[in-house]
Amino acid sequence: MEDRKTCYIQGVRDGIPIGLGYFAVSFSLGILAKEIGLTPIQGFVMSLFNNASAGQYMGLTMIAAGATYWELALATLVTNARYLLMSCAMSQRMDPATPFRHRLFMSFDITDELFGITIARPGYLSPWYMYGGMTPAIPGWALGMAIGTLAGSVLPARVVSAFGVALYGMFIAIFIPPAKKDKVVAVLVVLAFLTSWGFARLPIGAALSDGTRTIILTVLLAGAAAVLFPRKTEEEGGAET
């Protein structure tokens, strides 16, 4: 079994590209944070404790919409629910003797990218490899947010607007590839746009806040897709072949 130092150094090495990518993405989020009134320090602290692009974007948009605390918390929970599944998957790959403190610290920064590089390693998962990946990832995300928020105060309006468009481009890049591979996902994306537009124009929907509408539609669409188009497990797929 590799020693702690070796695992940590390998984690840092593999985490550097992730940290650089996080910096670029969170910079655009910082522009949005500035537009809704956050300071660079507030943006830095927010990103330091919330290393999740979709979750943080959801949080920022709901803050801008004047959502209540419970709406903000519930929407963030729904948006980041996939990390619960990732945590379960990682727990199955860890040495049963791994202390609780390591499991707790690792759970702090389970992102799509860090989960990907960590779960791909053979054998038991090393907490020290995860810590190595987190070392450049967390500062990259938090500093990008802070600098983006600061840049929103000094950059010309046209440049700020361009970065705002880049943020939407990032989210288009998130759902377009899965939609091209899976027709169910593609249909759900279209339904999400249509139902969001239509629900906001119904009397019952118009009476709700933007945050509450988002929560309701997310739960309904995701729940319907899970019931109507369940994913087959490896055992089920194997049994059919």
N, C-alpha and C positions, 0 to 999 in steps of 0.2 A: 504493500500500500504506500502511495506517495506521501512524503512528509508535508507538514503544514506549509512550510516556506515555498516549496515547489508548487503546490496547489495554488497558493495565493498569487505567486508571480504569474502563473499560467492564466489565472482569472483576470488579473490586471491587463495582461497582454490581449486577451480576447475581449475585454470590456472597453478598451480604448476606442475602437471604431463605434461601439454603441454609445459611448459618452459623447463623441463628436456628433453623431446623428441626433442625439437628444438635445444637444446645444442648439442645433439648427432649428429643430421643431419647436422647442420651448421659446426660442427667440421670437418666433411668430406669435406664440401665445402671449408673450410679454407685450407685444403691440396691442393685443386685445385687452390685456389687463390694464394698460395705460388708458385706453379708451373708456373703460368703465370706472376709472378713478383710483386704481391701486397705485401705491408707491413702489419703487424698486425693492425696498426692504420687505414690504408686504408680499410682493411677488416672489422674492427669494425664499421667504419662510414658507409660503404656500407650496412652492415646488419642492422644498426640502422634505416636507412631510407628505407630499402627494405626488409620487413619481408615476403618473398615469396620464397620457395625453388625452384620451377620450374622456376620462373622468374629470380631468382638470378643465377641459373645454366645456364640458357639461356644467361644472361648477361656476365657471366664469359667465357663461351665458345666462344661467339662472340668477346669479347675483345681479347681472345687468337688468334682468326682468323683474327684479324686486321680489324674488321667491322667499318664502319663509324658511326657517332653519330646518324644519322637518322635511319640507319638499326638497331642499338641497341635499340633506343626508340620504333620503330615500332614493333620489335620482342617481346620486353617486354610487350607492350600493347596487342598484340595478345595472348601471353602466359597467361597473367593475366586477360583476358577479362571476365572470369567467375566471378570475383569479382564485376563487374558491376551488374550482375544479383543478386548476394548475397546482394549488397547494396540496390537494389530495394526491395528485399524481406524483409530486415530489416526495411526499411523505412515504409512499410505497417504495421509493428507491433509496431511502436512507437507512443507515445502519440502525437497527432497533435500539442500540445502546447510545445513540446520539442524545446528549443532554437537552433538556427542554429549552435552555437559554439559547442554544444554537438554532433550534427550530424557530424560536420566537424572532431572533434577529434576521434569519433568512426570510421569514415571511414578510418583513417590512418592505422588501423591494423585489417582490416577484412580479416582474413585467414580462411582456411577451418575449422580448429579446433575451433577457437574462434567463428566463425559463428555458428558452430554446438552446442556448449554449450549455446550460447546466445539465439539462435532462439528456443531452446527447452524449455525455461522457459515460464510458462503460463502468460497470461496477457500482459500488455504493457512492452516493453523492457526498462530496466533501464540503462542509460548511466553509472551509477556507477558500475553496475555489469560488464559491458564491460571493464571499466577502471581497475577493479580488476583483470580480466583475462589478461589484457595487462601487468600488473605490473611484473609478473614473465616471461611472454612470450617474451617480447621485449629484456630484458637483457639476457635471456637464448640464444636467437638467435644470438645477437650481440657478446656476450662473447665467445660463441662456435666458431664463425667465427674467432675472433681474436686469440684465443688460438690454433685453428687448423692451422692458418697461421703461428703462432710462432712455433708450433710443427713441421711444415714442414721444418724448418731450423735446428732443433736439433735431430730429430728422424732418425734412420738408414733408408737407402733407401728402404730396404725391407718392413719396417713397413709403410713408406709413401705410397709405392705401394699398400699395403694391404688396407689402408684406401681409396685409389683411387678406388679399386674394390668395397668397401663397398658403395661408392657413386652410382655406377651403379646399385648395388643391391637395393638401395633405390628406384630408378626410375623404376626398374623392378617390385618392390612391389607396385608401384603406378598404373601401367596399367594392370598387370596380373589379379587381382581380378575383375575389371570391364569387362575385355575381357572374363573371364570365365562365367560371368553372361549374357553377351550380345554378340550375334554372330556378330552384326554390328560393335561393338567396336573391336572385335577380327579381323575382316576382315580389318578394317581401320588401325590397328596396323601393320598387315602384309603389306598392301599397302604402308604405310608410309616408311617402310624399303626398299621395292622394288623400289618405285618411287624416293626415295632419292638417292639410288645407281644408278638407271638408268639415272636420270636427270643430275647427275654430269658427266656422260659420253657422253651426247649429246653435240654437238658443242654449242648450245645456252645456255645450263646449265653450261658447263665448263667455259664459258666466264663470268659468274656471280660469285660473292663472295659467300662464305658459308652462310653468314647471309641472303643475298637476296634470295638464293635458299630455305632456311628454311622458310622464310616469305611466299614466293609464294606457296610452297607445303602445308603449314599449312592452309592458306586461302582457297586454292582450295579443299583440302580434307575435311576440316570442312564444307565448303559451300556446297559441293556435298552431304555430309551426311545429312546436315540439310534439303536440298531440297528433297532428295530421301527417307529419313527415318525420317520424322519429329516426335518429341515426342508429344504424345497426352496429352492434358491438363486434369485436374481432371474432368472438366465438360464434355469433350468429352468422357472420359472413363466411366463416370457415365451414360451418355446417352445411351451407347451401352449395358450396363448391366441393 
